[in-house]
């Protein structure tokens, strides 16, 4: 077992404890939390019909969640291990798995396409829904084709709802959340500093989504399409994040649009005060996503960075831990450090700030060019 096997909360009497690092708590119980995409139908055709009827009725207050109509039939997934080459932002699969993904994509497009404009130019979300996206949905639902169709439909709905955000990638930088580097396999590493948050979760929603979108685009170009998230909980303020509506919205977006995009979520210095927020968000996450969480103390987080992340990135993340905990560090010091350790992406270069607001300090180390925005808070 890897030293940083994920610590997953399984029972109502259990919760992640920052004093228990790298703990692995395998579950022998059948979990029964309701997942946001946990819906079943008797056939793929019924999936299409139900979704179409829901859209035609105009019942649209948020992402569509289809209710189960019957007991699920036995799921089928390919057991073939023969690999074939495909796009870099998805893992190797067998011919059978590719065929299942194509079926998921076709069914989702059949349900979604006729209800939209006739041209994909008017529906950019349809361009996003490709074979790689369908493959991710299948992996997220552990090969359940019907669930994968529903998840892909929900992702399309979310991207349509937030279409301007995904097209412009513009946001107001209110918190220290940035792409800070990459791991040993060139996966982008996203860093979030809870101490920098001064506004409610709803106010930083767009920034979170845009940073994830940018990291996923970068990963699709240079890695396997996945990202690593490091969340430094030092200075976390529960009152700013105990917003069920915003938590649900983000959980649905991260769980559908960014399904199987997250390789690992490292939570550093998880406090008991944050336990309530965890219990609010946990039922909204799929079991696959829950298993990607690792709750680490500061010492073990440093070891994780040194072992799993690229050398330059590890140094920058560890230094971020230190700067955020240094009582003598001013807001200006933290902003300057954030600017010096932010990976600059062309499509995020003007996100949410004007030229006068930018404070870019490029740094070149081991081939990594960094620089970014120091305008949060």
Residue pairs with C-beta under 8 A, 6 or more apart in sequence:
1 24
3 22
3 303
3 307
4 22
4 266
4 294
4 296
4 300
4 304
4 308
5 22
5 23
5 24
5 294
6 24
6 264
6 291
6 292
6 293
6 294
7 16
7 20
7 22
7 23
7 24
7 25
7 293
7 294
7 295
8 24
8 25
8 27
8 290
8 291
8 293
9 15
9 16
9 25
9 278
9 282
9 290
10 25
10 27
10 29
10 31
11 27
11 29
14 25
15 275
15 278
15 279
16 267
16 270
16 275
16 278
16 293
16 295
17 270
17 272
17 295
18 269
18 270
18 271
18 272
18 295
18 297
19 297
20 295
21 295
21 296
21 297
21 299
21 300
22 294
22 296
22 300
23 295
31 287
33 282
33 283
33 287
34 283
35 283
35 284
35 285
35 286
35 287
36 65
36 248
36 251
36 252
36 255
36 256
36 284
36 286
37 65
37 141
37 147
37 150
37 151
37 154
37 255
37 256
37 286
38 147
38 286
39 65
39 66
39 67
39 68
39 147
39 150
40 68
40 70
40 71
40 72
40 146
40 147
41 47
41 50
41 66
41 68
41 69
41 70
41 72
41 146
42 69
42 70
42 71
42 72
42 73
43 73
43 146
44 103
44 107
44 145
44 146
44 149
46 69
47 66
47 107
47 111
47 146
47 149
47 150
47 153
48 107
48 110
48 111
48 149
50 66
50 69
51 64
51 66
51 111
51 112
51 150
51 153
52 111
52 114
52 115
54 64
54 66
55 64
55 115
56 115
62 161
62 249
63 154
63 157
63 158
63 161
63 252
63 256
64 153
64 154
64 157
65 154
66 150
72 146
75 143
75 144
75 145
75 146
76 143
76 145
77 97
77 100
77 138
77 142
77 143
77 144
77 145
78 94
78 96
78 97
78 99
78 100
78 143
79 96
80 94
80 95
80 96
80 97
81 94
82 94
82 95
83 92
83 93
83 94
84 92
84 93
84 94
84 95
84 98
85 92
86 92
86 93
86 98
86 131
86 132
86 135
87 131
87 132
87 220
88 220
88 221
88 222
88 223
88 224
88 225
89 132
89 216
89 219
89 220
89 223
89 224
89 225
90 131
90 132
90 135
90 136
90 224
90 225
91 135
91 139
91 224
93 101
93 135
97 135
97 138
98 131
98 135
100 138
100 143
100 145
101 131
101 134
101 135
101 138
102 131
102 134
103 145
104 134
104 137
104 138
104 145
104 148
104 149
104 152
105 129
105 130
105 131
105 133
105 134
105 152
107 149
108 129
108 134
108 149
108 152
108 153
108 156
109 126
109 129
111 149
111 153
112 126
112 129
112 153
112 156
113 123
113 126
116 122
116 123
116 126
116 160
117 123
120 126
120 127
123 160
124 159
124 163
124 166
124 167
125 156
125 159
125 160
125 163
125 166
126 156
128 156
128 159
128 166
129 152
129 155
129 156
132 220
132 225
133 152
133 155
134 148
134 152
136 225
136 259
136 260
136 261
137 148
137 149
137 151
137 152
137 155
137 259
137 260
138 144
138 145
138 148
139 259
139 260
139 288
140 148
140 151
140 255
140 259
140 260
140 286
140 288
140 289
141 147
141 148
141 151
141 286
142 288
151 255
151 256
151 259
152 256
154 252
154 256
155 256
155 257
155 259
158 252
158 253
158 256
158 257
159 166
159 257
162 209
162 253
165 171
165 206
165 209
165 210
166 209
166 213
169 210
169 213
169 214
169 347
169 348
169 351
170 210
170 350
170 351
170 352
171 206
171 207
171 209
171 210
171 351
171 352
172 206
172 207
172 352
172 353
173 207
173 351
173 352
173 353
173 373
173 375
173 376
174 197
174 198
174 199
174 203
174 204
174 207
174 376
174 377
175 192
175 193
175 196
175 197
175 198
175 199
175 204
175 207
175 376
175 377
176 191
176 192
176 193
176 195
176 196
176 334
176 338
176 376
176 377
177 190
177 191
177 192
177 193
177 204
177 207
177 208
177 211
177 376
178 190
178 191
178 211
178 338
178 341
178 342
178 343
178 372
178 373
179 188
179 189
179 190
179 191
179 211
179 214
179 215
179 218
179 342
179 343
179 345
180 189
180 190
180 191
180 230
180 313
180 316
180 317
180 320
180 341
180 342
180 343
180 370
181 188
181 189
181 309
181 310
181 312
181 313
181 316
181 317
181 341
181 343
181 368
181 370
182 188
182 189
182 222
182 223
182 309
182 310
182 313
182 368
183 189
183 228
183 263
183 308
183 309
183 310
183 313
184 308
184 309
184 310
185 223
185 224
186 219
186 222
186 223
187 219
187 223
187 224
187 226
187 227
187 228
187 263
188 215
188 218
188 219
188 223
188 227
188 228
188 343
189 227
189 228
189 229
189 230
189 309
189 313
189 317
190 211
190 212
190 215
190 227
190 228
190 229
190 230
191 230
191 232
191 317
191 320
191 341
192 229
192 230
192 231
192 232
193 232
193 234
193 235
193 320
193 324
193 334
193 338
194 231
194 232
194 233
194 234
194 235
194 236
194 237
195 232
195 234
195 235
195 236
195 324
196 235
196 324
196 334
196 376
196 377
197 204
197 236
197 237
197 240
197 241
198 240
198 377
199 240
200 240
200 241
200 243
200 246
201 240
201 241
201 243
201 246
201 247
201 250
202 243
202 245
202 246
205 246
205 249
205 250
207 352
208 250
209 250
209 253
210 348
210 351
211 348
212 227
212 254
212 258
212 261
214 345
214 347
214 348
215 227
216 225
216 227
216 258
216 261
217 345
217 347
218 343
218 345
219 225
219 226
219 227
219 261
225 261
226 260
226 261
226 262
226 263
227 261
227 262
227 263
228 262
228 263
228 264
228 266
228 308
228 309
229 262
229 264
229 265
229 266
230 266
230 268
230 301
230 305
230 317
231 265
231 266
231 267
231 268
232 268
232 269
232 320
232 321
232 324
233 267
233 268
233 269
233 270
233 271
233 274
234 268
234 269
234 321
234 324
234 325
235 324
236 271
236 273
236 274
238 273
238 274
238 276
238 277
241 247
241 277
242 276
242 277
242 280
244 280
247 277
247 280
247 281
247 284
248 284
251 281
251 284
251 285
252 284
254 262
254 289
255 284
255 285
255 286
255 289
260 288
262 289
262 292
263 292
264 292
264 294
265 292
265 293
265 294
266 294
266 296
266 301
266 304
267 293
267 294
267 295
267 296
268 296
268 297
268 298
268 301
268 321
269 297
269 298
269 301
270 278
270 295
282 290
294 304
296 304
298 321
301 321
302 318
302 321
305 313
305 314
305 317
305 318
306 314
306 318
308 314
309 317
310 366
310 368
311 366
312 365
312 366
312 368
313 368
316 341
316 370
319 337
319 341
320 337
320 338
320 341
323 329
323 333
323 334
323 337
324 334
331 377
335 359
335 374
335 375
335 376
335 377
336 359
336 361
336 374
338 372
338 373
338 374
338 376
339 359
339 360
339 361
339 371
339 372
339 373
339 374
340 361
340 363
340 370
340 371
341 363
341 370
341 372
342 370
342 371
342 372
342 373
343 368
343 369
343 370
343 371
343 372
344 360
344 362
344 369
344 370
344 371
344 372
351 373
352 373
352 375
353 373
353 375
357 373
357 375
358 373
358 374
358 375
359 373
359 374
359 375
360 371
360 372
360 373
360 374
361 371
362 369
362 370
362 371
363 369
363 370
363 371
